[in-house]
């Protein structure tokens, strides 16, 4: 029997066509191996961007904060009109927020009247907390995205009821960083908890984006020197007591913009000229927090040592089974800060004294030596020793 008579000719051609389509889709081009991405790579890429913030994120955050009061006013007016029974003409304000970039930030659509009757909101807009509640309680229990606790299954879950019957679920007071003191060694503990160390807070490296506003001093200077690394502009000298020091700039900060000018690819002289031509007040500087640096928290042993050797600020050796070896400190790295205090240009004996007087927990900020040498190769040693800001930062 002829096998072709079992299947229509059109069906056979369709089968071969689908097979060819699937083959062309599943077999990648050998020349495009670098473009092949596994499933879920798009979501992973988004999560990576969230972990490493961008300049666009800063702009979106500023825009959303500026738009917040208008959105709150719009929601208040809608609430007043619903409570008054007037749902025919709901006031709508134009929104210019960041909804086009992040859909989660888009405002919820207003209630549309259907046959003269507007649909009720999915949750109650009536505040249930007492009028004397602080702003923190209002934000916690009356966010516009979720129903209030009092409306959940008809239970009385006001802050007062929770504090009276379930104190373990009440709001925990957050101690401001200024009130934190170095932890003292207690019996049974070799070293205090790292999180209670002021040095860890002073040496925090976030790699995040921040915007600063600086000015010029009486001599018309901002008080910083920069150097270029891989087409990026980095701070290599912050003069003590200068406007740059008071604004919080640190060694290794990457300058992204100066008064709206993107400085990627600029030379050192071009960036210095930008600051020189800037007005006396209101100089806008956008920086990324020390992308080449990281911090390592170490604990002293019974002899008061953390377990690494350095020469002229460069780590040259580690002690076996020491805190430095256990916590991943690396050689061929330069010590920039000890407990947040800048030690660039400081003699080794003074750095040792700072470590000895720093308490049981020491936080070391380090940078690869080849990057450090490139940043300071055109700087005189006297400039690093005398002009650099070596003060202890305020937390």
Secondary structure, 3 states (H helix, E strand, C coil): CCHHHHCCHHHHHHHHHHHHHHHHHHCCCHHHHHHCCCCCHHHHHHHHHHHCCCHHHHHHHHHHHHHHHHHHHHHHHHHHHHHHCCCCCCCCCCCCCCCCCCHHHCCCCCCCEECCEECCCCCCCCCCCCCCCCHHHHHHHCCCCCCCHHHCCCCCCCHHHHHHHCHHHCCCCCCCHHHCCCCCCCCCCCCCCHHHCHHHHHCCCCCCEEEEEECCCCCCCCCEEEEEECCEEEEEEEECCCHHHHHCCCCCCEEEEECCEECCCCCHHHHHHHHHHCCCCCEEEEEECCCCEEEEEEECCCCCCCCEEEECCEEEEECCCCHHHHCCCCCCEEEEEECCEECCCCCHHHHHHHHHCCCCEEEEEEEEHHHHHHHHCCCCHHHHHHHECCCCCCC
